[in-house]
Amino acid sequence: MSAYGGYIREKGLTLHSKRRTLMFRPCFLRLLRPLLPDMTWEMADRSSVYLTFDDGPTPGITEWILKTLAGYGVRATFFCLGKNVEQHPDLYRAIADAGHKVGNHSYSHIKGWGMATGQYVADVDLANQLVESDIFRPPYGRIRRRQAEVLSERYRLVMGGIVSQDYSPSVTPQECLRNVTRYVDGGSIVVFHDSAKAFRNTEYALPRAIEYIAEAGFRFGTIGAAAEPVGPAAKGLHRPDGHRIEAEHPPLVGAGGLSGRY
């Protein structure tokens, strides 16, 4: 059983409801952090926000995300599946060639809770023959403590403090956007997906989230094994139509989430 799987059962918490997922609320994730101390849940640089994308590369979807990010001059981190990299090597190279960071998301999108540690680690290492990264994000966020301990010896383990839930058919595009804008803050790691099932929500939420974060005065950063240089200042960002995005107020560092028009 995972560390936080045990906590959930011990406390009798319900993870899923029809419209909301408790385990992806920041307040709940803060309870999990002491149970998985080897994980990175947020970044130390409080002047930046870190956009991440899981499960790609996916033809048609990843290209749209790359084009959208390029339109704003934003760089992000893509946690790629080894099996998808194997099938679409040119698209994988396009991610790196555009200046984005890549991370390991396992080879076959495994769930660590019901898998032996050796089998789990072997799947991650198989993916790394294709992805070649020193950062790893566990699929579904499901990883047992022993698996984390072993993998943390050679990978930086990256979770996400803000999960957009773009993949959920019960979440509307507007709710997906609010899942980000309600909680985003300096140092936040935001989880989107470059997958077909997420695209209905991602297509709507991503450009609006970028503009919201930029207007709040934050930069956009990428994630590596060590501290990474951040992207251009928010005041240097432009919309795809060429108009500059003006920061409406200074970053609300430590404010516990932003509020606004979205």
SULZICOR-V373162 format. One line per field, one symbol per residue. phi: phi as a letter, one per 20 degrees, with the letter a starting at -180 (. if undefined). psi: psi as a letter, one per 20 degrees, with the letter a starting at -180 (. if undefined). A space follows every 50 residues. Layout:
phi=???
psi=???
This chain:
phi=.ffeffffffemeeedcfdccgfdfgfffffegffcffeedbdffeeccc eccdnefcgneffffffffffemddbcdedegffffecfffffffffene eccecnedledffdcfgffffffffffffdelcdcbcfgmmebegfffff fffcceedebfcdflffefedfgffgffgeffdfbgnfddddcdcffefg efgefffffgffffffneeddddcfcgdfeffggfeecfgenffeefeaf gefmfmodcree
psi=qrgighgghgikqphqrhiqohijphhghhhhghhmiiqohrqhojiqqo pqpqiaqopgghggggggghhikpqapooqpghhghhmhhhghhghhijq qqrpkrgjlqohhkqqgggghhgghghihhhmqjqpppqjjopqghgggg hihiqpoobphoohkhipiiprhhhgghhghhiqrpipoporpmqghihg gghghghhgghggghijqrprrpahapqqraqqhiiqqrhjipqopphrr pmpjikqqqbi.
